[in-house]
Amino acid sequence: MLKELINLNRSYRRFYENQKISKETLVSLTEYARMSPSPRNQQALKFILKNDAEMNEKIFPLLGWAAAITDWKGPIKGERPAAYIIILGDNSVIEKGKKTYHEVASGIAAQSIMLGAAEKGIGGCMIAAIKKKPLRELLNLPEKFEILLVLALGKPKEKIIIEEMPENGSYDYWRDEDMIHHVPKRSLEEIIVKKLGK
């Protein structure tokens, strides 16, 4: 079951925008993040949940969508996310002089949310390419919050196929003429280091 969810949990970038995601669903996904491990148990993440069309339209242009596909500017209207979860690091809960682990914590939380979304038939994309200053202004965020990730969510409108890594070693994903998204993955043999661990 977990392997199936992980395989379903791809980076979707085209959605059925008119298929709404309720605030209750977003709250239930955030509960997965709340119960996930937190470095040093700091629990320093906060979450903003957005699912209204007017705010979604303002958030959308502040995000980068697919750097490897240079001739594509992102999903067109009607194929944009139905909701967003914005992950913040709250520096006010970190003891003075202590290291924050926001990047690690946000990765753990985002993966928990995305696996929960996959279980509910929702697809998404973890986005770190963010115009943070205008997003901060849009959300009227106090200085204590760092914007870490934006999770774009919706009912997926695209097919994603996992491919073997090509001989040239390029890890860039691509779209074919039918708009099917192809993602190369390294083999297990390539990622497991055998000679060092005895």
C-alpha positions as CSV (number, residue, x, y, z in Angstrom):
1,M,0.0,0.0,0.0
2,L,2.8,2.5,0.9
3,K,4.7,1.6,-2.3
4,E,1.5,2.3,-4.3
5,L,1.1,5.7,-2.6
6,I,4.7,6.6,-3.2
7,N,4.3,5.7,-6.9
8,L,1.2,7.8,-7.2
9,N,2.9,10.7,-5.5
10,R,4.4,12.4,-8.5
11,S,4.9,16.1,-9.2
12,Y,1.7,16.9,-11.0
13,R,1.5,20.3,-12.7
14,R,-1.9,20.2,-14.5
15,F,-5.2,19.8,-12.7
16,Y,-9.0,19.8,-13.1
17,E,-9.2,23.3,-11.6
18,N,-13.0,23.1,-11.2
19,Q,-12.8,20.1,-8.9
20,K,-12.6,21.9,-5.6
21,I,-10.8,20.7,-2.5
22,S,-12.6,21.5,0.7
23,K,-11.1,23.3,3.7
24,E,-11.9,20.2,5.7
25,T,-9.7,18.1,3.4
26,L,-6.9,20.6,3.6
27,V,-7.1,20.5,7.4
28,S,-7.0,16.7,7.4
29,L,-3.9,16.8,5.2
30,T,-2.2,19.2,7.6
31,E,-2.9,16.8,10.4
32,Y,-0.6,14.4,8.7
33,A,2.1,17.0,8.9
34,R,1.4,17.8,12.5
35,M,1.9,14.2,13.5
36,S,5.1,13.7,11.5
37,P,8.5,13.7,13.1
38,S,10.0,17.2,13.7
39,P,13.8,17.8,14.1
40,R,14.6,18.3,17.8
41,N,10.8,18.3,18.2
42,Q,10.8,22.0,17.5
43,Q,7.4,21.8,15.8
44,A,8.2,25.2,14.2
45,L,6.2,24.8,11.1
46,K,2.9,26.7,10.4
47,F,0.6,26.2,7.5
48,I,-1.7,28.5,5.4
49,L,-4.5,26.8,3.6
50,K,-6.0,28.4,0.5
51,N,-8.8,27.0,-1.7
52,D,-10.7,30.1,-2.9
53,A,-10.5,30.9,-6.6
54,E,-9.7,34.6,-6.1
55,M,-6.7,34.0,-3.8
56,N,-5.5,31.1,-5.9
57,E,-5.3,33.4,-8.9
58,K,-3.1,35.8,-7.0
59,I,-0.8,33.0,-5.7
60,F,-0.4,31.3,-9.0
61,P,1.9,33.8,-10.8
62,L,4.2,33.9,-7.8
63,L,5.3,30.3,-8.4
64,G,7.8,28.6,-10.8
65,W,6.3,25.6,-12.5
66,A,8.8,23.5,-14.6
67,A,12.3,24.8,-15.1
68,A,13.3,21.8,-17.3
69,I,10.5,22.4,-19.8
70,T,11.6,25.8,-21.1
71,D,8.8,26.3,-23.7
72,W,6.0,25.8,-21.1
73,K,5.0,28.7,-18.8
74,G,2.9,26.5,-16.4
75,P,-0.7,25.3,-16.4
76,I,-3.3,27.3,-18.3
77,K,-6.5,28.5,-16.8
78,G,-8.8,25.6,-16.1
79,E,-5.7,23.4,-15.4
80,R,-4.3,25.3,-12.4
81,P,-4.3,24.1,-8.8
82,A,-7.6,24.0,-6.9
83,A,-5.8,24.7,-3.5
84,Y,-2.5,25.5,-1.9
85,I,-0.9,24.7,1.4
86,I,1.9,27.2,2.2
87,I,4.5,25.9,4.6
88,L,6.1,28.5,6.9
89,G,9.0,28.3,9.4
90,D,8.0,30.1,12.6
91,N,11.3,31.5,14.0
92,S,9.6,32.8,17.1
93,V,9.4,29.3,18.6
94,I,13.2,28.6,18.2
95,E,15.3,29.2,21.2
96,K,17.7,32.1,20.8
97,G,21.0,30.8,19.4
98,K,19.6,27.5,18.4
99,K,19.7,26.2,14.9
100,T,16.5,26.0,12.9
101,Y,15.8,22.8,10.9
102,H,13.1,24.4,8.7
103,E,14.3,22.8,5.5
104,V,14.4,19.3,6.9
105,A,11.1,19.7,8.8
106,S,9.3,21.2,5.7
107,G,10.5,18.2,3.6
108,I,9.1,15.7,6.1
109,A,5.8,17.6,6.4
110,A,5.4,18.1,2.7
111,Q,5.9,14.4,2.0
112,S,3.4,13.4,4.6
113,I,0.9,15.8,3.2
114,M,1.5,14.6,-0.4
115,L,1.2,10.9,0.6
116,G,-2.1,11.7,2.3
117,A,-3.3,13.6,-0.8
118,A,-2.4,10.6,-3.0
119,E,-4.5,8.4,-0.7
120,K,-7.5,10.8,-1.3
121,G,-7.0,10.9,-5.1
122,I,-5.4,14.3,-5.0
123,G,-2.2,15.2,-6.8
124,G,0.2,17.9,-6.1
125,C,3.6,19.6,-6.6
126,M,6.0,20.7,-4.0
127,I,7.2,24.1,-5.2
128,A,10.3,25.9,-3.9
129,A,10.6,28.3,-6.8
130,I,8.7,31.1,-5.1
131,K,8.6,34.9,-5.4
132,K,8.8,35.2,-1.7
133,K,8.6,38.9,-1.2
134,P,5.4,39.4,-3.2
135,L,3.9,36.3,-1.6
136,R,4.8,37.6,1.8
137,E,3.1,40.9,1.0
138,L,0.0,39.1,-0.4
139,L,-0.4,37.0,2.7
140,N,0.5,39.9,5.0
141,L,3.0,37.7,6.9
142,P,4.8,38.9,10.0
143,E,8.6,38.9,9.8
144,K,8.9,35.9,12.2
145,F,7.7,33.6,9.4
146,E,9.9,32.2,6.6
147,I,8.2,31.0,3.4
148,L,9.6,27.5,2.9
149,L,7.4,25.6,0.3
150,V,4.1,25.9,-1.5
151,L,2.2,22.7,-2.1
152,A,0.0,23.0,-5.2
153,L,-3.0,20.6,-5.0
154,G,-5.7,19.4,-7.3
155,K,-7.3,16.4,-9.1
156,P,-4.5,15.4,-11.6
157,K,-5.1,16.1,-15.3
158,E,-2.0,14.5,-16.6
159,K,-0.3,11.2,-16.9
160,I,3.2,10.8,-15.6
161,I,5.5,7.9,-16.6
162,I,8.7,6.9,-14.8
163,E,11.5,6.2,-17.2
164,E,15.0,4.6,-16.8
165,M,17.8,7.1,-16.7
166,P,19.1,7.8,-20.2
167,E,22.6,6.9,-21.2
168,N,23.6,10.5,-21.3
169,G,22.8,10.8,-17.6
170,S,20.3,13.7,-18.0
171,Y,17.8,13.8,-15.2
172,D,15.6,16.4,-16.9
173,Y,11.9,15.5,-17.2
174,W,10.1,16.1,-20.4
175,R,6.7,16.2,-22.1
176,D,5.9,14.3,-25.3
177,E,3.5,15.5,-28.1
178,D,0.5,14.0,-26.2
179,M,1.5,16.1,-23.1
180,I,2.5,12.9,-21.2
181,H,5.1,13.8,-18.6
182,H,8.2,11.6,-18.4
183,V,10.4,11.5,-15.4
184,P,13.8,9.6,-15.4
185,K,14.8,7.8,-12.2
186,R,18.2,6.3,-11.3
187,S,18.3,2.5,-10.7
188,L,18.7,0.9,-7.3
189,E,22.0,-0.4,-8.4
190,E,23.2,3.2,-9.0
191,I,22.0,4.6,-5.7
192,I,23.0,1.9,-3.3
193,V,26.7,2.2,-2.4
194,K,28.0,-1.3,-1.8
195,K,31.7,-1.1,-1.4
196,L,31.7,1.3,1.5
197,G,29.2,-0.4,3.8
198,K,30.3,-3.8,4.9
